[in-house]
Amino acid sequence: MTEKSNCNAKFEEYGVCVLIPTYNNETSLAGVINDVLEYTQHVIVVNDGSTDSTREILQSYSQVQVVDYEQNRGKGWALRKGFAFALSQGYKYAITIDSDGQHFAYDLPVFLEKLESSPDTILIGARNMEQASVPGKSSFGNKFSNFWFKVETGHTLPDTQSGYRLYPLELLKDFRFFTPKYEFEIEVLVRASWSGIKIEAVPVTVFYAPKETRISHFRPFQDFSRVSVLNTVLVLITFLYIKPRDFFKTLFDRQKLKALVNEHLFNKNQSDELKAFSIGVGVFMGIVPLWGFQMMAGLFLAFLLRLNKALVVICSHVSLPPMVPIIIFLSYKMGELWMGQNAIALEFTTHISLDAIKRNLQQYILGSLSLAVVAGLLATLIAYFFLKTVKRKTSSLVG
């Protein structure tokens, strides 16, 4: 049995199909299909409203299943339609491959081999983006996408823009996706990561045709703008919902909480000074009057100053809802020192809210900044002496 026929047997064993979304790629489509058919007969092509000879080309492949519609809707829409069709045909996984000839069918076995050890995982075909043939805009776009994926999920991937992927269809079938074009491939990764689906990379080969013959439907201004808007929305959701949600889950999971403390608070690879300063910066950012953006600003500062990012984010949660009335009250009290005779009295009640701030915004802002500085410094000093004390006790026990 040859390697290719053995590969086809694995496609059937694992319930995998190859999904090819296409739009006006008549010059390369047949070559891609022919190459894929050497490895498997389980092929689905989604014709995303092509206006060239795509339909005529597909008619010559009776063994290929086709999803066809008249109006061009975008790659994301084509993938979503392809996923739904693949599920209806009983497939459990779909390997997506672009129809422009950028990917090679001989990398299909790489996905199947990884699938054996990593089921229920999205696999990304990581390209070598450092080779000379890679366009500068593609290299920049990939680095840009990788950076925001890490901000939004906390995970690192080498190539978040690769269209060569394996998707576990059953795990994604209940998602309601919103993006129809290129940005879908970012949305699906981020939201899958948020839901706990593992994402791993496998190495694949990539080919970029010469500029004069290269066919690309990516519109630099329009599509990059759509990607930027999507990342803005995802970042806001990350810091306003996902990070707090994960934080609370960690608090109520003893094993995760213990692992988090050991990994970040007692990390031997970082100095006590750095960890204490990270805690202080987190407390400071949790109190400054940047409601809704405190964690985002804190994480940016952590990247800038190369701090312990986890400690900064965790400690910025000092402004969780139960603490908000206390923080506002103490901010007003601190603000009285600055306002003198113009200060207003504020009683501490459970009804303290943002509406109360409007009565004297200047007093609140001055007091909030002062409280943030004082609390940040105190947190830094307390954390520093705590870490030193723990280290001394540990050393004495070992001695």
Buried (B, 14 or more C-beta within 10 A) or exposed (E): EEEBEEBBEBBEEBBBBBBBBBBBBBBBBBEBBEBBBBBBEBBBBBBBBBEBEBEEBBEEBEEBBBBBEEEBBBBBBBBBBBBEBBBEEEBBBBBBBBBBBBBBBBBBBBBBEBBEEBEEBBBBBBBEBEEEEBEEEBEEBBEBBBBBBBBBBBBEBBBBBBBBBBBBBEBBEEBEBEBBBBBBBBBBBBBBBBEEBBBBBBEBBBEBBEEEEEBBBEEEEEBBEBBEEBBEEBBBBBBBEBBBEBBEEBEEEEEEEEEBEEEBBBBEEBEBEBBBBBBBBBBBBBBBBBEEBBBBBBBBBBBEEEBBBBBBBBBBBBBEEEEBBEBBBBBBBBBBEBBEEEBEEBEEEEEBEEEBBEEBEEBBBBBBBBBBBBBBEEBBEBBBEBBEEEEEEEEEEEE
